Structure formats: C-alpha cells, structure tokens
Amino acid sequence: MQLSLSICLGILSHNFKINPKKKRRLLKQLTLLSYKMHRSYNSYNPVASKLLQKRWDENQFGRHRHHVNIAKPEIDSSPPVTFMHLHLKLKKLQLEEERLATIERDNRILLEKMSHTMRTKGQLDNKNDVVFKSLSRNRREREMLRIAKENMNMLKRIHNKKPAISTDKLDQDWRQTLKFMDNISHFPEDWYNKRETTKSNPTLNQKKPLQKIKTDSEEKKETEEDEYDDEDFDEEK
C-alpha cells in the first residue's frame, strides 16, 4: 500500500496532462493519506519512528529508481553513427549533373545541325583551313635532315668498305675440303642419289647374270691369243 502511494505521487508529479488545480488537490489528498497511514508501515528492522523510516525508505527507493532509469547498458546495442557525406555524395551528384549537361548540349547542337540540313540542301563541311604553327618546326626539320645525311654517309662507308673475309677464298677452301672428303670416303659422292634412282627405276634393279670365274691358265691363253692376233694384224699391214 505504501509503495503504491509513492508510485501514485510520482506519476502525479510528472504527469502534465492533468489540470493543475485538480493535480494539486490530488497530491494534497495523497500526502495526507500517506501521513495517516504511516502507522501501518512495517519496516524490516525495528525503528524508533515509523514516519521517518517510511520517508527515508521512500527517498532511498526514489534514488534507486532514478539510478535505474539513468543507468547505461553494458553492451552498446544502438546503431552506429551515420555520416551524411557517406550517404549523400554531393561531388558525385555534381559530376553527374555536369555529364548530363554536356550530353544535353551535344544533343542540342546535333539537333540544330539536323534541322538546318533538313531545311536547306545541306553542304559539305570537310575543309580545314587551320594552319598548325609550331615554334620548333624549323629546328626539327634541320635535325631530321642532319640525321638523314649522317645515315646516307654511313651507308656509303658500309658499301665502300672492303670485306675482311674473302668469299673466293672460302669457296676454294670448301672445294679442297670436298676433295679430301672424296679421297677418304668409302662410297662415291652421290651414292645416295643413285640408290634412290635405282629404287625408282626397277629395270636398273634387275640382277645381271653371274660371269664365269676364269682360272689363271685360261687368262694366260687369252692374253697369248690376243698378242698373236695383234702380231698377225701388224704383218698384214
């Protein structure tokens, strides 16, 4: 009962929607009621004055509620701080507006040209009378002429220079080397080409009949007969 009265007093003291006169009257009635009901207040410990103990307990409870209301949480569950420049990028919007303005201007110029072409017969605008002027043009031309002249002189010197290696001597050495290779080789120089020609021509691959091996006595007889025939031929002459 005492706790409910203190709560009602707190509500009435902080509630601003009630009529002030009615509010003062209710507060006065509640305070009087609380003064009369101090005799029924029972504290946890024995006290000399229940009225003072009641007021002390109510003040302590009020301070407790005040501390509870203003207490901050241990864990910060509030949303992070939002910065306006991260969400509203003014520079990006400015660049986008400039780009759109450029596109709009180009479209307007193109539309004007198209309308002029449709109203008239149109004409070619492919002449460029602008003359490009450069302060260093003469210097660059002189530099290019100097480089071209030096290249021509270098080319003449290269053509007029006698070679350090004689091609005739190299050709002669190579022929001598081929002669040495032919002397020490077991096969003729173009034996591989001959082999390929025999493969392509089957008539050359036909085996020749084996000749009869002659003995020494038969060879002597043939030589004597040949000599004899030669002598007879000389006598007839």
JORA-V634777 format. One record per pair of residues at least 24 apart in sequence whose C-alpha atoms are under 10 Angstrom apart, sorted by sequence separation. I is the first residue (numbers start at 1). J is the second residue. D is the distance in Angstrom with one decimal. If there is no record, write none. Layout:
i->I j->J d->D
i->I j->J d->D
This chain:
i->6 j->30 d->9.0
i->5 j->30 d->7.1
i->6 j->31 d->9.3
i->5 j->31 d->8.7
i->5 j->33 d->8.7
i->6 j->34 d->8.6
i->5 j->34 d->7.1
i->2 j->33 d->10.0
i->2 j->34 d->7.4
i->1 j->34 d->9.5
i->2 j->37 d->7.9
i->1 j->37 d->9.1
i->2 j->38 d->8.3
i->2 j->40 d->8.8
i->1 j->40 d->9.3
i->2 j->41 d->7.1
i->1 j->41 d->8.8
i->2 j->42 d->9.6
i->6 j->55 d->10.0
i->7 j->58 d->9.8
i->2 j->54 d->8.5
i->6 j->58 d->7.1
i->10 j->62 d->9.0
i->6 j->59 d->9.7
i->3 j->57 d->9.9
i->3 j->58 d->8.1
i->6 j->61 d->9.4
i->7 j->62 d->9.4
i->2 j->58 d->8.8
i->6 j->62 d->8.8
i->3 j->61 d->9.4
